[in-house]
Amino acid sequence: MPDPLEGPRDAAMLCTRCHLHGPASRTVFGEGRADAKLVFVGEQPGDQEDLQGRPFVGPAGQLFDTILGEVGIDRSETYVTNSVKHFKFEPRGPRRIHQKPDAGEVQLCRWWVDKEIALIRPKLLVALGATAAFSLLDRTVGIMRERGSIHKRGKDGMPVLLTYHPSFLLRIRDEADKARQRANFASDLAQARDWLAANA
């Protein structure tokens, strides 16, 4: 079967819609099943994603994979992508320090995300963090307040479940709080699993 995402993926490699393509090593497009019922949308590639050209392969991606496995979601049956396809960073010596994409950069890259969603036609989208929620819902979202809730996109009515980005868990220093928020994240992923079982 031909891959409907092959054309957009190839075109995205040449994207110059915003200035982020300049410093980044490459475009990092989404990956996974082209007929996935479940699509995860994150913020942007990190350092390792930029180097490897694949989404969610760095420390946050590894934690994401672990928790997916714990709740019984097979990542190979899903599609994983980001709101912004290039790594935004600030050079600091030999290191590249992550910088959050601004609203304009997210809006310029939304065309690619919408193209992925339109071709895959999933049953459920999961926004991993506030940037992804803004990209999908076109409004500012308070993730701490709204996590675990499901909203419909205005443009196509597709349901969007809101939760944390796994990198948030890596930044928590207090062990008790980290355990609590990790449990919240796992609960949200389990909710996505259960919603699909009931609605797909």
Buried (B, 14 or more C-beta within 10 A) or exposed (E): EEEBBEEBBEEBBEBEBBEBBEBBBBBBBBBBBBEBBBBBBBBBBBBBBBBBBBBBBBEBBEBBBEBBEEBEBEBEEBBBBBBBBBBBBEEEEEEBEBEEBEEEBBBBBBEBBBBBBEBBBBBBBBBBBBBBBBBBBEEEBEBEEBBEEBBEBEEEEBBBBBBBBBBBBEEBEEEEEBEEBBEBBBEBBBBBBEBBEEEE
